[in-house]
Amino acid sequence: MTFPEVAKAVLITRAGGPEVLEVRDVPVVPPGPGEVLVRVRAAGVNPVDAKIRKGTRGEIAEPKRIGADAAGEVVAVGEGAPFAVGDAVIGWGQPGTYSEYVTGPAATWTALPAGVSFAQGAALGVPASTAYQCLKSAGLAAGETLLVHAGAGAVGQAAIQFARLWGASVVATASSRNHDRLRALGAVPVAYGDGLLDRVRAAASQGIDVVLEAAGTQEALDVSLALVDDRTRIVEIVVPGWAAEYGVTVFSGGLPGSITPEVSALRDEAIPYTAALIAEGRFEVELAQSFPLAEAARAHELIETGHPGGKIVLNP
């Protein structure tokens, strides 16, 4: 299978709003030892991408590619890489996946199972790996009860499904328009707003054992602190500073040292595990809109201003 010398990719040249995203020609890099070159068919759009674009996850000193999750087809294989040209694959942690082609380490690509679409595969990286690792790190066990704040988001939906598969009960906060979706996934939905603590207590008379806080609001944090004595089992993924301020556990690229090799290993483990569950019909990915690369700015507008639900992907 041949590939071009240049391809289209989305870059940021300065920090700012969605309008700073530009589509440019970039070199297509042949794979080196242990690498693969993939023709991207779908790229996941994640909230962290917007943080990178804004410059809150490092300085933008030169044109920078964006995106981390993808699914596509292998078009070239470096020496020692365990794939063949034509293989359908899922990638995560790949710099610059808002692109027609991506070259990356074979270790961060896995087979796309039959029956799983490119869009579903591209939707897994950040959400599934984050939810899986956070619950594993918190030691969520069968018979326990998990509280998920922002349960209708991609991370929240993944966490609900993992918890239910592992024998835990789940209470999840979300806007009322998303409650039917949460019920379908097996969670007890609770609306945000005044009286949240009382509503969660009523929904979980047995108490809450673990919290996954993905909303990043003071309301969600205060409710979590009131319900869980062991603050290390309150897992925060939005506000890094709450680790020092409140003693909760934070896993975030914005908190140096929180993504340890052990954490990274769990996140890597999550992707093939989740892809297999989808193929077996035991895990769902809610997909929303898809956009071409030229409309990446529109995709970023939606992830920042809110949308009805589901994962947004780009189709290079």
C-alpha positions as CSV (number, residue, x, y, z in Angstrom):
1,M,0.0,0.0,0.0
2,T,1.5,3.4,-1.0
3,F,1.2,6.7,0.8
4,P,1.8,10.3,-0.2
5,E,4.7,12.5,0.9
6,V,2.5,15.1,2.4
7,A,-1.0,15.1,3.9
8,K,-3.5,17.4,5.6
9,A,-3.4,17.9,9.3
10,V,-4.9,20.3,11.8
11,L,-2.3,22.6,13.6
12,I,-2.3,25.3,16.1
13,T,0.2,28.1,15.8
14,R,-0.8,30.1,18.8
15,A,-3.0,29.7,21.9
16,G,-6.6,30.8,21.5
17,G,-10.1,29.9,20.6
18,P,-11.3,27.4,18.1
19,E,-10.5,29.8,15.3
20,V,-6.7,29.2,15.8
21,L,-7.1,25.7,14.4
22,E,-5.6,25.5,10.8
23,V,-5.5,22.8,8.2
24,R,-2.1,22.6,6.6
25,D,0.1,20.2,4.6
26,V,2.5,18.2,6.7
27,P,5.1,15.6,5.8
28,V,4.1,12.0,6.0
29,V,6.8,10.3,8.1
30,P,7.7,6.7,7.1
31,P,7.7,4.4,10.1
32,G,10.9,3.5,11.9
33,P,11.7,0.3,13.8
34,G,8.7,-0.6,16.0
35,E,6.4,1.9,14.4
36,V,3.5,1.9,12.0
37,L,2.1,4.5,9.6
38,V,-1.7,4.6,9.7
39,R,-4.2,6.2,7.4
40,V,-6.6,7.8,9.8
41,R,-10.3,7.1,9.2
42,A,-11.6,8.7,12.4
43,A,-10.1,10.8,15.1
44,G,-11.6,11.4,18.6
45,V,-12.1,14.9,19.8
46,N,-11.5,15.3,23.6
47,P,-11.9,18.2,26.0
48,V,-8.2,18.0,26.7
49,D,-7.6,18.9,23.1
50,A,-9.3,22.3,23.8
51,K,-7.0,22.8,26.8
52,I,-3.9,22.2,24.7
53,R,-5.3,24.6,22.1
54,K,-5.7,27.3,24.7
55,G,-2.2,26.8,25.9
56,T,-3.0,25.6,29.4
57,R,-1.1,22.3,28.8
58,G,2.2,23.8,27.7
59,E,3.4,26.6,25.6
60,I,2.7,26.7,21.9
61,A,6.1,28.0,20.6
62,E,5.8,26.6,17.0
63,P,3.1,25.0,14.8
64,K,1.8,22.1,16.8
65,R,-0.4,19.1,15.7
66,I,-3.3,18.2,17.9
67,G,-5.3,15.1,18.8
68,A,-4.4,11.8,20.5
69,D,-7.0,9.2,19.6
70,A,-7.6,7.5,16.2
71,A,-8.7,4.5,14.2
72,G,-7.6,3.6,10.7
73,E,-5.7,1.3,8.5
74,V,-2.0,0.4,8.5
75,V,-0.3,1.5,5.3
76,A,3.4,0.9,6.3
77,V,5.1,-1.2,8.9
78,G,8.5,-0.5,10.5
79,E,10.9,-3.3,11.4
80,G,9.7,-5.4,14.3
81,A,6.2,-3.9,14.5
82,P,3.5,-6.7,14.9
83,F,1.1,-5.5,12.2
84,A,0.6,-6.0,8.5
85,V,-0.3,-3.5,5.8
86,G,-4.1,-3.3,5.6
87,D,-4.7,-4.1,9.3
88,A,-7.5,-2.1,10.9
89,V,-6.3,-0.6,14.2
90,I,-7.1,1.7,17.1
91,G,-4.5,4.2,18.4
92,W,-4.3,6.2,21.6
93,G,-1.7,8.7,22.9
94,Q,-0.7,9.4,19.3
95,P,0.4,13.0,18.8
96,G,-1.4,14.7,16.0
97,T,-4.3,12.5,15.1
98,Y,-6.3,15.3,13.6
99,S,-4.6,14.3,10.4
100,E,-4.9,12.1,7.3
101,Y,-1.8,10.0,8.3
102,V,-0.1,9.4,11.7
103,T,3.1,7.6,12.5
104,G,3.5,6.2,16.0
105,P,4.8,3.3,18.1
106,A,3.2,0.0,17.4
107,A,2.8,-0.5,21.2
108,T,0.1,2.2,21.3
109,W,-2.0,0.6,18.5
110,T,-4.2,-2.4,18.8
111,A,-6.4,-4.4,16.4
112,L,-9.8,-3.0,15.6
113,P,-12.1,-6.0,16.2
114,A,-14.5,-7.0,13.5
115,G,-17.9,-5.3,14.0
116,V,-16.4,-2.2,15.6
117,S,-16.5,0.9,13.5
118,F,-13.6,3.3,13.0
119,A,-15.6,6.0,14.8
120,Q,-16.2,3.7,17.8
121,G,-12.5,2.8,17.9
122,A,-11.5,6.5,17.7
123,A,-13.8,7.3,20.5
124,L,-12.1,5.0,23.0
125,G,-8.7,6.4,23.8
126,V,-9.0,9.2,26.4
127,P,-12.4,8.4,27.8
128,A,-12.1,4.6,28.2
129,S,-8.6,4.6,29.4
130,T,-9.3,7.4,31.9
131,A,-12.4,5.7,33.3
132,Y,-10.9,2.3,33.5
133,Q,-7.7,3.4,35.1
134,C,-9.4,5.7,37.6
135,L,-11.7,2.9,38.8
136,K,-9.0,0.4,39.0
137,S,-6.7,2.8,40.9
138,A,-9.5,3.6,43.3
139,G,-10.0,-0.2,44.0
140,L,-13.7,-0.2,43.0
141,A,-15.0,-3.7,43.9
142,A,-18.1,-5.7,43.4
143,G,-20.8,-4.8,45.8
144,E,-19.6,-1.2,46.2
145,T,-21.3,2.0,45.0
146,L,-19.7,4.5,42.7
147,L,-20.8,8.1,42.3
148,V,-20.0,9.6,38.9
149,H,-20.2,13.3,38.4
150,A,-20.9,14.3,34.8
151,G,-22.1,10.8,34.1
152,A,-23.4,11.6,30.6
153,G,-19.9,12.6,29.3
154,A,-17.7,10.1,27.5
155,V,-15.6,9.4,30.6
156,G,-18.7,9.1,32.7
157,Q,-20.5,6.7,30.4
158,A,-17.5,4.5,30.2
159,A,-17.1,4.5,34.0
160,I,-20.7,3.5,34.5
161,Q,-20.4,0.6,32.2
162,F,-17.1,-0.7,33.7
163,A,-18.6,-0.4,37.2
164,R,-21.7,-2.3,36.3
165,L,-19.7,-5.0,34.5
166,W,-17.6,-5.4,37.6
167,G,-20.6,-5.8,39.9
168,A,-20.8,-2.3,41.4
169,S,-23.8,-0.1,41.7
170,V,-23.7,3.4,40.2
171,V,-25.3,6.8,40.9
172,A,-24.6,9.4,38.3
173,T,-25.2,13.1,38.1
174,A,-26.2,14.8,34.8
175,S,-28.7,17.2,33.3
176,S,-32.2,15.8,33.2
177,R,-32.1,15.5,29.4
178,N,-29.5,12.8,29.8
179,H,-31.2,10.7,32.5
180,D,-32.8,8.2,30.2
181,R,-29.3,7.4,28.8
182,L,-27.9,6.9,32.2
183,R,-30.7,4.6,33.2
184,A,-30.1,2.6,30.0
185,L,-26.5,2.1,31.1
186,G,-27.5,0.9,34.5
187,A,-27.0,4.0,36.7
188,V,-29.4,5.8,39.0
189,P,-29.5,9.4,37.6
190,V,-29.5,12.5,39.8
191,A,-30.0,16.0,38.6
192,Y,-27.5,18.8,39.3
193,G,-28.5,21.9,41.4
194,D,-29.7,22.8,44.9
195,G,-30.3,19.8,47.1
196,L,-27.8,17.5,45.2
197,L,-26.4,16.0,48.4
198,D,-29.9,15.0,49.6
199,R,-30.8,13.5,46.2
200,V,-27.6,11.4,46.1
201,R,-28.1,10.2,49.6
202,A,-31.7,9.2,48.7
203,A,-30.4,7.4,45.6
204,A,-27.7,5.5,47.5
205,S,-29.0,4.7,50.9
206,Q,-26.2,2.1,51.2
207,G,-23.7,5.0,51.0
208,I,-21.0,5.9,48.4
209,D,-17.6,4.1,48.3
210,V,-15.9,5.7,45.4
211,V,-16.4,8.9,43.4
212,L,-15.2,9.8,39.9
213,E,-15.4,13.6,39.7
214,A,-15.5,14.6,36.1
215,A,-17.6,17.8,36.3
216,G,-15.0,20.1,37.9
217,T,-17.5,22.0,39.9
218,Q,-17.4,23.0,43.6
219,E,-20.9,21.6,44.0
220,A,-19.7,18.2,42.9
221,L,-16.6,18.3,45.1
222,D,-18.5,19.4,48.2
223,V,-21.0,16.6,47.7
224,S,-18.2,14.1,47.3
225,L,-16.4,15.2,50.4
226,A,-19.6,15.0,52.4
227,L,-20.2,11.4,51.3
228,V,-16.8,9.7,51.3
229,D,-14.6,9.7,54.4
230,D,-11.5,8.2,52.6
231,R,-10.6,11.1,50.3
232,T,-8.1,9.0,48.4
233,R,-11.2,7.2,46.9
234,I,-12.5,10.5,45.5
235,V,-10.9,10.6,42.1
236,E,-10.6,14.0,40.4
237,I,-9.8,14.4,36.7
238,V,-10.7,18.0,36.0
239,V,-9.1,20.3,38.6
240,P,-5.5,19.3,39.4
241,G,-5.2,21.8,42.3
242,W,-7.7,19.9,44.4
243,A,-5.2,17.2,45.2
244,A,-3.2,19.6,47.5
245,E,-6.2,21.6,48.6
246,Y,-8.5,18.8,49.6
247,G,-6.5,15.6,49.7
248,V,-8.4,13.9,46.9
249,T,-6.7,11.7,44.3
250,V,-6.0,13.5,41.0
251,F,-5.1,11.8,37.7
252,S,-4.3,14.6,35.2
253,G,-1.6,15.6,32.7
254,G,-1.9,19.0,34.4
255,L,-0.6,17.6,37.7
256,P,3.1,16.5,37.3
257,G,3.7,13.1,38.6
258,S,0.1,11.9,38.7
259,I,0.4,9.8,35.5
260,T,2.9,7.3,36.7
261,P,4.2,4.3,34.7
262,E,1.6,2.1,36.6
263,V,-1.2,4.5,35.7
264,S,-0.1,4.5,32.0
265,A,0.0,0.7,32.0
266,L,-3.6,0.6,33.2
267,R,-4.6,3.1,30.5
268,D,-2.9,1.1,27.8
269,E,-4.7,-2.1,29.1
270,A,-8.1,-0.4,28.8
271,I,-8.2,0.0,25.0
272,P,-8.0,-3.6,23.8
273,Y,-10.2,-4.6,26.7
274,T,-12.9,-2.1,25.8
275,A,-12.7,-2.8,22.1
276,A,-13.4,-6.5,22.8
277,L,-16.3,-5.6,25.0
278,I,-17.8,-3.6,22.1
279,A,-17.4,-6.5,19.7
280,E,-19.2,-8.7,22.2
281,G,-22.1,-6.3,22.6
282,R,-21.2,-5.6,26.2
283,F,-20.1,-2.0,26.0
284,E,-21.7,1.0,24.1
285,V,-20.1,4.1,22.7
286,E,-22.6,6.9,22.1
287,L,-21.5,8.8,19.0
288,A,-22.6,12.3,18.2
289,Q,-21.6,14.4,15.2
290,S,-18.7,13.9,12.9
291,F,-16.9,16.6,11.0
292,P,-14.2,16.8,8.3
293,L,-10.8,18.2,9.2
294,A,-11.7,21.5,7.8
295,E,-14.4,21.9,10.4
296,A,-12.3,21.0,13.5
297,A,-13.1,24.5,14.9
298,R,-16.8,23.6,14.9
299,A,-16.0,20.4,16.8
300,H,-14.1,22.3,19.4
301,E,-16.9,24.8,19.8
302,L,-19.3,22.0,20.6
303,I,-17.1,20.3,23.1
304,E,-16.6,23.6,24.9
305,T,-20.2,25.0,24.8
306,G,-22.0,21.7,25.4
307,H,-24.0,19.4,23.1
308,P,-26.8,16.9,23.5
309,G,-24.4,14.0,24.2
310,G,-22.2,11.5,22.5
311,K,-18.6,11.5,21.2
312,I,-17.6,13.9,18.5
313,V,-15.1,12.6,15.9
314,L,-13.3,14.0,12.9
315,N,-13.2,12.1,9.6
316,P,-10.0,13.0,7.7
